[in-house]
Amino acid sequence: SRLVAEDRRPRLVASIHAGDFIYGTKVFANYESPDTRQYVLLQKAPGEIFQRNLSQAFGEKRYSSRTQLLLESFDFAQFRRRLNSSKSSLLTFTDLPPGFATLNISVGHLLGVPTDLRGSVPALAMIYVGFFLSGFFAGMGLLSIISVIALHLRFAPHIQYSLNPDNPDGSGGIGSLGDTLWFFASLIGAVGVLVSVFLVNVEWSYLYKGYGQVLFMLWLGLPYTLAVSIVLVPGLAVRRQVRGYKSFREKQLKEEARLFNSFKEFKEAPDEEIIATKRAINERLENIQTQMEKLRKMRNSHIDNKS
């Protein structure tokens, strides 16, 4: 809690259930210092009950209509200035029915509950409850993955305004963003290993059927597909914007170099003045060359190797 309380970076918290969201934000608020403002990013305008719950979660002083942001009208550049000007936290809430839990039950049923569990009603009930709970919690993770990808795609067009080739991370100052995605992907991959161990070690009754084998392979590969997607999809979006920025900036630097080179022609002037002017021009040209080198070495995204 000490680390969280002293961390000044903006944070993102996601939940799919109103009760979990309210509880989570109350706990989250306890780790924040009293002067931290908490912004809530919503997909749509909340109803009266949800509005009241938000006020209870954050407190009347912290939450108001001014700290409520709608995704459809979200201005990233303006909000970035808000985050930089004060201690702030960003939270997001998405209401989603437990459809993934129902889907998981359906898949488990179609794969076929093991024969030795069918003779006992309590055991059969427990296995279906297990399907529901595992699917529900997996659905929460799936929603978080979709939310992260959607937010990255939403913010990617504005990322060029945050790039700085002089940043030592070699990624224009957005290296931590990619590191977070790689860490998230590794967690998803670890969950995928656990899911794979479970699926492989259960003796499914209908696995010999064609549709059972297809479902089994789809369910087995889903976590790994998501792990790749959460790195690849934002990476491709960021790469496109960074390439555009680098191309535009390189043209600017080349034009500056061309203009400074044109100043090297002198008609009549004292030798000392010519020498001093040439030295200043050469220093500017060296600076431009250094900037171009840094620009070329800057990674296009977290899925690219360092130059």
ABEGO torsion letter per residue (X at the ends): XAAAAABABBBBBBBABAAAAAAAAAAAAAABBAABBBBBBBABBBBAAAAAAAAAAAEAAABBAAABBBAAABBAAAAAAAAAABBBBBBBBBBBBBAAAAAAAAAAAAAEBBAAAAABAAAAAAAAAAAAAAAAAAAAAAAAAAAAAAAAAAAAAAAAAABBAABAAGAGGAAAAAAAAAAAAAAAAAAAAAAAAAAAABBBAAAABAAAAAAAAAAAAAAAAAAAAAAAAAAAAAAAAAAAAAAAAAAAAAAAAAAAAAAABBBBBBAAAAAAAAAAAAAAAAAAAAAAAAAAABBABAABBBX
